[in-house]
Amino acid sequence: MRPVSDQARSLATHEVLRPEERSRLFRHLQGQMELAKKKGHWRARRDAVFCLLLLSTGIRVGAACDLRTGDVQVQRGKREVRVRRAKGGKSRTVRLPDEMRAALYEYLATMPGAGADDALFPGTLAKPVPMSRTTGWRRWKKTLAAVGLDMEGRGCHSARHGLGLAMWKERGDLRLVAAQLGHSDLRSTMIYTAPLPEDVEAALDATWPRKRKG
């Protein structure tokens, strides 16, 4: 197995969302989704669901914008979305956390009469064509800024990096991370699970001999 390059390792460290940052984003987005639901603001709800999907699944922004309502399977115990054109031009299935499944189920109920080929995240309800990748990117950056997490170079891919790291910390199994992110080569997955500086420092501190009590 070839080593991961220093460039790739530093890229992951620069872009990744830390676990505590992901928690802040989840709380904010869930709050925004509930507020939009209460006030009947469809566009705000769309934006919250869109950003939650990026955060919770690792799907790329272009693939998320391209989703159609028929690509979402959230009924009868199912919880997955079909990405029509993943990286490399292939289609693949992406699993959903159960809370995300519920959010999409409720979101679809706000789109009465939508056909299977209509955009899941349209620009407007009146014109069911996909919002652009640029619009999706701006919605994500606006969300980051709302909780003080925006910075230069931290785009939509930070959600993908953050999920990879969170799954790795939770289970320590590269195969699980690779399955969710759609990697056929574990070397690609290793980039997403590169240790953060604070993890290295904590491990280093643990090697310092402790004084005996008493």
C-alpha positions in Angstrom: 0.0 0.0 0.0 1.5 3.4 -1.0 1.7 6.0 1.7 -0.7 8.9 1.6 1.1 12.1 0.5 1.9 14.9 2.9 -0.2 17.2 0.6 -3.2 15.0 0.9 -2.8 14.7 4.7 -2.6 18.4 5.2 -5.6 19.0 2.9 -7.8 16.7 5.0 -6.6 18.5 8.2 -7.4 21.9 6.7 -10.9 21.1 5.4 -12.2 18.6 8.0 -15.0 19.5 10.4 -14.2 18.4 13.9 -16.7 16.4 15.9 -17.7 19.3 18.1 -18.1 21.5 15.0 -20.4 18.9 13.4 -22.5 18.9 16.6 -22.9 22.7 16.4 -24.0 22.5 12.8 -26.5 19.7 13.5 -28.1 21.7 16.3 -28.3 24.8 14.2 -29.7 23.1 11.1 -32.3 21.1 13.1 -33.3 24.4 14.7 -33.6 26.1 11.4 -35.6 23.2 9.9 -38.1 23.3 12.8 -38.4 27.1 12.6 -39.0 27.0 8.9 -41.6 24.3 9.4 -43.4 26.3 12.0 -43.4 29.5 9.9 -44.2 27.7 6.6 -41.0 28.9 4.9 -40.3 26.3 2.3 -37.1 27.7 0.9 -35.5 27.9 4.4 -36.6 24.3 5.0 -35.1 23.3 1.7 -31.8 24.8 2.6 -31.7 23.2 6.0 -32.5 19.8 4.7 -29.9 20.2 1.9 -27.1 21.1 4.3 -28.2 18.3 6.7 -27.9 15.9 3.8 -24.3 17.0 3.0 -23.4 16.8 6.7 -24.9 13.4 7.5 -24.2 11.4 4.3 -20.9 12.8 2.8 -22.6 13.2 -0.5 -20.9 15.7 -2.8 -22.6 19.1 -3.5 -23.1 18.5 -7.2 -24.7 15.1 -6.6 -26.9 16.5 -3.9 -28.1 19.3 -6.3 -28.8 16.7 -9.0 -31.0 14.5 -6.8 -34.6 13.9 -8.0 -37.5 13.0 -5.7 -37.6 9.5 -7.2 -34.0 9.0 -6.0 -35.1 9.1 -2.4 -36.2 5.9 -0.7 -37.5 6.7 2.8 -40.7 4.7 3.1 -41.4 1.2 4.4 -38.2 0.9 6.4 -35.9 2.1 3.5 -33.4 4.9 4.1 -31.2 5.6 1.0 -30.8 7.9 -1.9 -29.5 7.0 -5.4 -26.8 9.2 -6.7 -27.1 9.2 -10.5 -23.7 10.5 -11.3 -21.1 10.0 -8.6 -17.5 10.6 -9.1 -16.4 8.8 -12.2 -19.8 9.0 -13.8 -21.2 5.9 -12.0 -24.4 5.7 -10.0 -24.4 4.4 -6.4 -26.6 4.1 -3.4 -25.9 6.3 -0.3 -27.2 5.2 3.1 -29.1 7.7 5.4 -29.0 8.1 9.1 -32.5 7.4 10.5 -33.0 11.0 11.6 -32.1 12.1 8.0 -34.6 9.6 6.6 -37.3 11.2 8.8 -36.3 14.7 7.8 -36.5 13.8 4.1 -39.8 12.1 4.5 -41.3 15.2 6.0 -39.6 17.5 3.5 -41.1 15.5 0.6 -44.5 16.1 2.1 -44.0 19.8 1.4 -43.7 19.1 -2.4 -47.2 17.9 -3.3 -47.6 16.7 -6.9 -43.8 16.5 -7.5 -42.9 13.8 -10.0 -40.2 11.3 -9.7 -38.0 13.2 -12.1 -38.5 16.6 -10.5 -35.6 18.1 -8.5 -35.4 17.2 -4.9 -33.9 20.7 -4.2 -35.4 23.0 -6.8 -34.8 26.7 -7.1 -38.6 27.3 -6.6 -41.6 25.1 -6.1 -43.1 26.6 -9.3 -40.2 25.5 -11.4 -38.9 22.1 -10.3 -35.5 22.2 -11.8 -32.4 21.6 -9.7 -30.8 24.5 -7.9 -27.3 25.1 -9.2 -24.1 23.8 -7.6 -23.1 27.4 -6.9 -26.4 28.0 -5.0 -25.8 24.8 -3.0 -22.3 25.9 -2.2 -23.5 29.4 -1.0 -26.2 27.8 1.2 -23.6 25.7 2.9 -21.2 28.6 3.4 -24.0 30.7 4.8 -24.7 27.9 7.3 -21.1 27.7 8.3 -21.0 31.5 8.8 -24.1 31.4 11.0 -22.3 29.3 13.6 -18.9 30.9 13.2 -17.3 28.0 11.3 -16.7 29.6 8.0 -13.1 30.1 6.8 -11.2 30.3 3.5 -10.9 26.9 1.9 -13.6 25.3 3.9 -16.3 24.4 1.4 -18.9 21.7 1.0 -16.2 19.0 1.0 -15.6 19.7 4.7 -18.9 17.9 5.4 -17.6 14.8 3.6 -14.2 15.0 5.4 -16.0 15.5 8.7 -18.3 12.5 8.2 -15.4 10.2 7.3 -13.5 11.2 10.4 -16.6 10.8 12.6 -17.3 7.3 11.3 -13.6 6.4 11.8 -13.6 7.6 15.4 -16.9 5.8 16.1 -16.0 2.4 14.7 -12.3 2.4 13.6 -13.1 0.5 10.5 -11.9 1.9 7.2 -14.2 -0.4 5.2 -17.3 1.2 6.8 -16.1 4.7 5.9 -15.2 3.6 2.3 -18.6 2.0 1.8 -20.4 5.2 2.8 -18.2 7.5 0.8 -18.1 5.3 -2.3 -14.3 4.6 -2.3 -13.1 1.5 -4.1 -9.5 2.0 -2.8 -8.8 2.3 0.9 -5.9 4.7 0.1 -8.5 7.3 -0.8 -10.4 6.6 2.5 -7.2 7.1 4.5 -7.1 10.8 3.5 -10.5 11.3 5.2 -9.3 9.7 8.4 -5.9 11.4 8.7 -5.2 12.3 12.4 -5.9 15.9 13.4 -3.1 17.9 15.1 -5.0 17.8 18.4 -5.2 14.0 18.2 -1.5 13.7 17.7 -0.9 16.1 20.6 -3.2 14.1 22.9 -1.4 10.9 22.0 2.0 12.5 22.5 1.0 13.9 25.9 -0.1 10.5 27.0 3.4 9.2 26.5 4.8 11.5 29.2 5.3 9.6 32.5 2.8 10.6 35.1 3.8 11.2 38.7 2.6 8.6 41.1 0.0 9.7 43.6 1.0 9.6 47.3 
